[in-house]
Amino acid sequence: MKVLVTGAAGFIGFHTAQKLLDNGHEVVGLDNINDYYDTDLKFARLKELGILRKNATLFNSLSNSETFKDQFKFIRLNIEDRKNLPALFAEENFDIVCNLAAQAGVRYSIENPETYIDSNIVGFLNILECCRHHSINHLVYASSSSVYGLNKEVPFKTTDTVDHPISLYAASKKANELMAHTYSHLYGFATTGLRFFTVYGPWGRPDMAIYLFTDAISKNKPIKVFNHGDMERDFTYVDDIVEGVFRIIEKDTKERITKNEGYKIYNIGNNDSVKLTDFIIEIEKNLAVTAQKEFLPMQPGDVARTWANVDELITDYNYSPKTSVSSGIKKFVQWYQEYHSKNALK
């Protein structure tokens, strides 16, 4: 199967591309490598996939992997590019598209709203149009647990009302779901939206809580603990997320289309809610350092608790998250220390 993975230099996109390649699929990775966070980390992820930095920096130029040879190619491209994205679809003849490219970050969306409209709305429309015009069987795309807004009923279910987003990022993800529904209905191809719940793990983004905490604690700097620590998250290890994405990509969608069920939305999380304070304690254990904590009020656009009901994903795909928070944090801290040790020597 030939799969386009957008956001391939990003956290989840990198791991998804790796999983597909390890299982024999042909993959084209796409990313614009923007500077929302340190691009060195993005280029390092691509290096793990065999893409040299000198090749990855060029826009609109496909480069072959040194590691996966003819199995993996990468192109630096904006998904909102209405000329070059359709050209890529015409040239490569994808079977499935996995759209993980997006401007991420709830707090950043308050400061930079235009970026979210460009990437998450205009870019997503461009992806849908390319799927429509190039006979794509299945579009799998990233939504977010942030669409639940101030929902107080836990665990969150996909049948819950999600009409009250509290950040532009959340609104853009809800818009993606509505757009996907429209295209599935009008043009008859399958779309599957995945509401990710607080994904963490090796190669994670520097703006994510576990990275910020680990980095600050390692440097004997205080960590910012919002809502005075009264927060809970459905922390989900990246391997469990990617296993779910992989199962969805591999499963044939003909039966769904026949039953007029082309459009689907799933929660994908660890099916549990963990106190932020307990999460921090696990990081402290692995670093053997007690954190200096700066307790602060809730930030705009944030919520106090998330918890995913993943029953539908279990029923339809036998999804089963296996990584405990203690195990996941241990793996992340080990990666963090190794990655920064290597880069300190450069």
KEMI-528580 format. One record per atom (N, C-alpha, C): x, y, z. Coordinates in steps of 0.001 Angstrom, whole numbers, plus 500000, padded with zeros to 6 digits. Layout:
N
XYZ;...
# end
This chain:
346
500841498818500000;500000500000500000;500888501249500000;500470502254499259;501233503496499189;500500504569499989;501186505127500990;500553506043501935;501278507385501933;500514508464501842;501057509794502068;500884510122503545;501984510446504223;501928510878505621;502350512337505678;501395513218505910;501738514624506070;502128514884507523;502989515872507727;503521516098509066;504555515060509445;505260514527508448;506173513399508674;507418513774509477;507738515064509544;508856515503510383;508388515866511782;507077515757512014;506510516035513325;506533514814514218;506079514994515432;506157513946516452;505393512678516068;504080512790515914;503277511600515610;503500511155514168;503671512105513258;503898511765511851;505155510947511645;506229511314512345;507479510564512268;507290509122512722;506655508950513867;506446507597514400;505507506784513506;504512507442512914;503582506740512024;504292506279510756;505104507149510178;505865506773508987;506789505598509291;507446505644510450;508343504559510850;507598503225510960;506418503263511573;505612502046511750;505191501479510396;504750502327509495;504331501877508168;505504501278507396;506648501915507473;507835501424506771;508291500083507346;508267499972508662;508676498718509311;507766497556508935;506546497889508502;505587496853508113;505437496724506600;506426497242505871;506517496970504442;505743497873503510;505125498938504035;504369499828503167;505288500847502505;504842501362501376;505555502441500700;505000503761501228;505887504682501584;505470505927502227;506112507125501542;505310508153501334;505829509473500972;505536510382502160;506585510968502721;506429511885503841;506435513321503358;505623514139503977;505513515550503604;505525516393504867;506233517512504821;506251518435505957;506781519779505462;506301520870506057;506864522171505663;508022522603506556;508298521830507608;509404522084508544;509392523549508987;508252524004509519;508192525391509987;508946525546511305;509086526784511746;509908527064512930;509075527274514194;507908526629514268;507101526695515486;507923526230516695;508760525229516495;509761524848517487;511042524483516754;512077524163517490;513421523940516961;513419522995515755;513809523505514606;513810522671513398;514884521585513448;515890521735514313;516911520683514428;516285519353514832;515266519420515683;514583518200516110;513839517573514937;513228518395514096;512510517886512927;513479517234511939;514596517884511697;515585517304510789;516193516022511374;516328515976512699;516853514767513347;515881513596513185;514574513872513291;513583512816513050;513703512292511617;513797513220510668;513917512810509261;515196512009509033;516254512365509734;517511511615509609;517312510162510038;516490509962511077;516178508601511523;515477507809510420;514775508519509534;514084507877508409;514953507837507150;516192508284507295;517131508191506176;517130509379505229;516559510498505641;516512511684504791;517586512667505243;518501512988504347;519577513903504672;519057515334504775;519633516085505692;519179517451505929;519310518314504673;520401518163503953;520621518997502760;519525518779501715;518949517584501699;517845517299500774;516500517771501334;516341517623502644;515062517963503270;514805519466503294;515841520272503198;515648521724503245;515035522282501969;515114521545500873;514638522040499585;513128521907499477;512454522963499063;511012522908498868;510673522240497534;509567521497497534;508982520916496316;509958520000495566;510778519276496333;511742518359495727;511716517035496475;511305515972495797;511273514650496425;512684514102496597;512981513614497792;514280512991498044;514077511583498568;514954510677498170;514863509270498558;515595509011499874;515057508104500655;515668507717501918;516954506941501690;517966507244502500;519221506492502473;519049505148503178;518071505060504065;517856503848504864;516829502924504237;515700503501503822;514594502695503290;514556502655501764;515580503256501146;515772503214499688;514502503587498939;513983502682498113;512818503010497286;511500503010498059;511569502653499339;510341502524500136;509856503857500706;510785504807500903;510406506075501526;510994507259500783;510115508237500515;510541509504499928;509971510643500774;510669511782500725;510218512940501499;510188514179500610;509185515039500871;509092516318500175;508746517413501171;509467518522501068;509140519691501886;508106520512501129;506927520651501737;505806521249501016;504757521722502020;504124522843501744;502996523311502541;501713522649502043;500888522159502949;499660521500502491;498673522499501898;498840523795502193;497946524796501594;498387525238500196;499460524649499690;499967524955498346;499051524317497297;498224525130496659;497199524622495742;497743524243494373;498997524479494142;499613524075492882;500408522785493051;501295522757494028;502235521641494145;501669520427494873;500707520620495779;500116519449496438;499315518608495440;498424519194494635;497733518387493626;498697517711492638;499787518386492320;500785517794491413;501417516555492044;501666516614493359;502224515460494063;501251514290494033;499981514559494291;498956513515494243;498891512886492851;498949513706491807;498872513196490436;500069512324490099;501217512678490636;502454511962490310;502581510650491075;502131510628492336;502448509495493207;501349508443493312;500105508769492985;499014507783493012;498894507068494361;498593507819495387;498469507257496737;497208506404496867;497300505391497737;496120504603498101;495381505242499269;496171505705500249;495622506257501486;496409507509501863;495708508458502470;496360509658502989;496173509702504499;497272509926505206;497229510103506656;497680511538506940;496720512408507209;497023513827507377;497266514161508847;498543514292509192;498939514655510549;499592516029510576;499602516702509424;500146518062509348;499121519041509887;499552519906510771;498669520933511328;499512521877512156;499020523078512341;499644523949513317;499126523534514686;500031523051515518;499648522509516820;499727523588517904;499184523258519064;499327524105520235;498115524957520542;497495524719521689;496329525487522107;496724526930522433;497767527098523226;498136528439523685;498668529304522545;499406528711521631;499966529449520496;498856529987519593;497720529290519565;496622529716518689;496002531028519144;496149531360520401;495615532618520910;496463533790520413;497757533549520248;498672534604519817;498798534687518294;498602533577517595;498854533525516151;497693532873515406;496501533469515456;495331532813514871;495420532575513368;496067533491512638;496127533351511176;496836532063510755;497847531681511512;498601530465511187;497699529240511213;496748529221512132;495851528071512280;494838528002511146;494388529153510691;493461529170509551;494180528698508294;495402529174508085;496165528799506885;496411527285506832;496932526732507895;497320525322507890;496140524389508148;495371524684509200;494360523733509659;493039523820508909;492762524943508281;491522525086507518;491802525062506009;492591526027505538;492916526075504106;493682524820503691;494668524438504491;495461523248504176;494625521983504169;493731521855505151;492895520657505216;491924520592504044;491389521731503646;490526521765502461;491297521302501232;492538521736501117;493378521322499981;493599519810499980;493801519246501159;493943517784501286;492663517093500825;491517517582501280;490234516988500893;490013517067499379;490330518197498803;490165518365497360;491080517419496582;492284517243497063;493212516315496408;492709514870496523;492166514523497682;491597513174497855;490425512977496898;489594513995496783;488422513925495908;488819513716494452;489793514462493985;490131514459492561;491143513383492159;491715512687493153;492745511697492824;492417510314493380;491131510028493535;490620508684493840;491262508060495075;491390508846496151;491912508313497411;490812507510498099;491139506305498515;490157505421499147;489811505843500576;490807506395501270;490628506603502707;491525507754503164;490939508718503840;491689509790504488;491590509605505996;492735509384506631;492831509328508088;493461510648508530;492854511316509511;493371512644509860;493319512880511362;494162513802511798;494255514134513219;493214515162513604;492368514780514548;491552515758515246;492191515930516627;491425516284517632;492033516541518939;491007516434520055;491476516041521234;490598516019522407;490150517424522789;490833518438522266;490478519824522602;489085520199522090;488534519429521145;487193519755520636;486137519631521734;486432518904522817;485447518716523885;485278519977524740;486197520922524603;486051522196525296;485849522028526791;484797522632527308;484534522606528751;483604521466529162;483528520442528325;482695519281528632;483046518710530009;482063518573530865;482321518108532234;482010516625532425;481342516003531464;481036514579531572;482268513764531175;482745512916532062;483902512080531756;483542510614531992;484174509695531236;485107509995530153;484394510608528938;485159511324528098;484597511948526901;484211510886525882;483038511035525311;482555510104524292;482338510863522980;482495510164521869;482328510829520570;480895511257520320;479982510753521110;478581511172520986;478288512450521771;479259512926522565;479075514165523320;478981515360522376;478267516374522794;478202517618522022;479543518340522100;480030518777520938;481334519465520900;481184520798520162;480190521545520553;479885522817519897;480415524031520651;481256523805521658;481722524928522470;483241524892522663;484014524994521572;485479525015521702;485930526271522430;487051526195523135;487525527363523894;488896527825523409;489313527378522245;490513527892521593;490313527797520090;491037528612519338;490922528556517888;491457527221517365;492472526686518045;492985525366517660;491861524334517717;491125524314518817;490014523369518965;488957523612517900;488662524881517628;487661525213516609;488103524726515239;489399524836514944;489904524384513638;489788522875513498;489974522155514594;489860520694514549;488409520250514408;487500520940515073;486076520652514899;485659520949513461;486190522030512903;485909522366511506;486391521260510571;487555520688510857;488069519580510046;487090518414510026;486522518097511184;485566516989511255;484333517272510399;483835518488510461;482663518861509659;482979518827508168;484147519314507802;484563519305506400;484703517879505882;485296517010506714;485469515606506323;484116514931506134;483177515230507027;481824514661506895;481206515052505562;481348516310505199;480788516807503944;481386516085502738;482691515921502742;483359515286501598;483048513789501523;482963513126502672;482569511715502653;481165511566502084;480272512457502487;478887512398502023;478769512704500529;479457513735500086;479320514171498694;480073513294497701;481255512812498108;482143512187497121;482450510725497399;481926510178498491;481933508739498680;483237508081499058;484200508855499591;485409508188500096;485398508221501623;486119507281502226;486122507146503685;487011508206504326;486526508785505419;487344509676506236;487248509220507687;488384509166508353;488424508762509761;489183509808510557;488476510492511452;489095511494512310;489446510899513663;490620511222514147;491109510680515418;491333511810516410;490566511774517482;490730512768518536;491828512296519491;493040512799519265;494198512407520070;494107512997521480;494510512189522457;494521512622523848;495950512651524383;496494513842524578;497767514113525256;498830513053524964;499297513066523745;500304512093523302;501683512524523795;502461511578524303;503816511873524777;504724510705524425;506029510934524483;506981509872524210;508236510403523548;509195509519523228;510439509919522569;510177510705521289;511009511678521038;510930512552519863;509753513529519954;509220513707521165;508086514609521346;508448516073521162;507406516911521033;507605518340520795;508115519036522060;509009520019521902;509544520743523072;508522521589523802;507357521867523189;506342522676523868;505365521826524673;505554520503524670;504649519618525394;505082519501526857;504116519230527725;504358519274529171;505524518399529607;505561517155529143;506611516245529610;507998516741529213;508106517331528033;509393517859527572;509771519096528395;508811520007528579;509072521220529356;509477520877530789;508768519930531399;509087519543532770;510458518890532861;510712517920531982;511985517194532017;513153518132531775;512997519034530822;514060519973530492;514350520909531662;513300521458532253;513492522397533367;514070521711534600;513523520549534947;514002519830536127;515465519433535952;515831519003534739;517214518608534456;518187519769534637;517680520979534412;518528522180534494;518321522944535801;517655522294536767;517383522901538076;516643524231537958;515728524280537012;514868525449536837;513459525112537308;512695526104537743;511327525820538199;510420525434537040;509436524592537321;508442524239536313;507142524975536609;506425525325535553;505143526012535703;504033524969535792;503296524990536882;502215524036537114;500906524822537134;500128524679536064;498931525495535910;497742524932536702;496788525810536928;495605525510537746;496009524995539121;497189525459539571;497739525092540883;497846523570541051;498055522885539927;498257521439539946;496987520624539897;495837521297539952;494554520579539946;494132520290538501;494870519409537865;494604519045536475;494804517547536285;494055516992535334;494213515587534978;494222515457533465;495011514510532976;495106514292531537;495091512793531234;494539512461530070;494607511094529569;495909510975528787;497021510858529513;498340510778528891;498461509463528121;498816509558526833;498850508377525966;500204508261525292;500847507128525497;502188506922524938;502114506793523422;503085507360522742;503021507481521287;502915506139520575;503556505095521087;503481503787520422;502050503249520414;501303503517521481;499907503075521534;499052503854520532;499314505150520418;498624505967519424;498896505447518022;500153505254517721;500550504847516365;500020503461516017;499954502579516987;499378501257516737;497924501386516304;497192502299516961;495803502529516562;495692503110515168;496517504102514860;496522504711513528;496848503662512472;497827502834512760;498262501795511829;497131500804511541;496426500390512556;495315499441512360;494213500045511492;493964501312511686;492938501990510889;493373502101509434;494634502422509203;495153502537507839;495093501191507117;495412500125507824;495500498809507180;494139498170506903;493119498563507637;491822497904507483;491068498443506272;490541497539505468;489804497907504266;488519498663504635;488185499672503831;487013500510504140;485823500246503211;485911499229502356;484818498970501409;483496498714502120;483541497959503216;482310497642503950;481700498909504538;482541499811505037;482039501073505572;481308501881504498;481906501944503321;481297502696502226;479965502065501820;479936500728501760;478710500003501396;477590500300502384;477941500401503651;476954500663504700;476669502160504882;477248502969504008;477101504421504111;477656504939505431;478798504351505841;479472504757507070;480892505240506760;481018505955505661;482349506421505245;482977507363506243;482152508174506911;482651509147507884;482660508533509276;483825508588509936;483938508064511293;484807508992512141;484472509075513416;485268509797514401;485537508860515571;486791508828516023;487142507999517177;487959508814518181;487768508529519460;488737508933520477;489895507944520434;491107508456520602;492241507551520719;493111508054521870;493090507292522957;493802507684524166;494135506470525006;494534506723526244;494947505633527127;493782505084527945;492603505692527777;491396505236528480;491537505368529996;492208506456530415;492445506679531841;492731508165532036;492608508626533244;492911510017533560;493898510049534722;495007510756534526;496100510764535504;496297512184536027;496471512323537323;496716513634537920;498052514191537441;498050515477537125;499278516114536667;500377515995537718;500002516101538986;501005515987540054;501646514607540079;500874513558539811;501440512205539759;502362512043538553;501997512684537457;502830512663536252;504189513300536544;504169514417537247;505410515118537599;506258514267538541;505621513602539486;506352512737540428;507119511653539680;506500511075538638;507185510035537853;508409510605537130;508306511820536634;509469512458535987;510573512679537021;510195513156538198;511170513380539276;511889512085539641;511139510987539713;511752509689540032;512818509316539021;512513509497537750;513435509085536696;514651510000536585;514490511242537018;515621512170536991;516349512214538331;515730511606539354;516279511624540717;516480513061541197;515533513908540853;515569515320541244;514152515744541634;514056516525542707;512763517080543089;512573518421542389;511458518566541712;511215519773540918;510898520975541801;511386522137541346;510935523407541913;509650523782541168;508575523980541891;507273524179541248;506758525604541433;506344526194540323;505708527501540345;504223527298540012;503377527398541029;501953527139540840;501261528389540296;500528528189539191;499910529303538473;498440529014538194;497647530052537902;496240529812537542;496107529158536177;494914528713535845;494643528095534553;494926529076533419;495507528562532344;495775529401531176;494553529457530260;494369530571529545;493254530671528596;493301529546527560;492137528958527279;492058527899526278;492325526508526814;492733526402528095;493060525102528666;491860524538529430;491904523239529706;490833522587530456;491427521825531636;490610521552532632;491106520933533859;491304519424533725;490484518769532877;490548517309532846;490203516758531474;490935515747531044;490572514995529838;490623513502530156;489758512763529474;489683511314529677;488903510739528499;489528509831527778;488927509298526553;488168508010526801;486946507948526301;486243506677526160;486623506117524782;487309504984524750;487794504427523479;487068503130523110;485866502942523637;485122501701523402;484917501420521915;484606502457521141;484358502251519704;485605501767518984;486750502305519377;488008501897518754;488374500470519155;488042500100520362;488266498721520816;487383497764520015;486114498127519849;485167497275519122;485540497127517658;485878498240517004;486100498220515555;487512497787515162;488504498029516035;489896497763515642;490677496977516689;490013496506517732;490684495769518789;491829496581519393;491599497885519518;492612498802520049;492831498526521530;494091498483521933;494392498175523327;495683498872523751;495586500083524344;496799500764524822;497463499944525914;498780499772525800;499489498852526696;500528499529527591;500849500793527324;501976501420528015;501507502222529221;501970501837530399;501643502576531617;502375503911531614;501851504848532391;502501506155532486;503915506024533042;504113505175534021;505460505007534600;506445504488533559;506008503519532752;506875502974531702;507124504000530605;506067504712530208;506194505698529142;507116506839529517;506998507327530751;507855508425531204;509308507972531266;509534506748531718;510900506220531767;511530506218530370;510764505784529380;511279505747528002;511536507144527465;510640508086527800;510854509454527322;512106510053527944;512277509917529248;513433510511529927;514735509923529382;514747508620529126;515930507995528543;516247508596527176;515205508762526342;515417509370525026;515917510801525179;515283511586526042;515657512991526248;517140513106526610;517574512277527538;518966512352527993;519937511948526887;519585510916526137;520451510483525030;520502511529523921;519349512074523566;519273513064522477;520075514306522831;519907514812524031;520604516039524419;522082515796524704;522417514590525116;523827514248525279;524554514256523942;523933513683522931;524526513667521575;524675515077521027;523637515897521208;523671517247520648;524621518164521407;524866517855522667;525817518659523459;527235518471522959;527488517322522304;528843517029521814;529138517671520456;528081518221519805;528263518794518471;528948520165518550;
# end
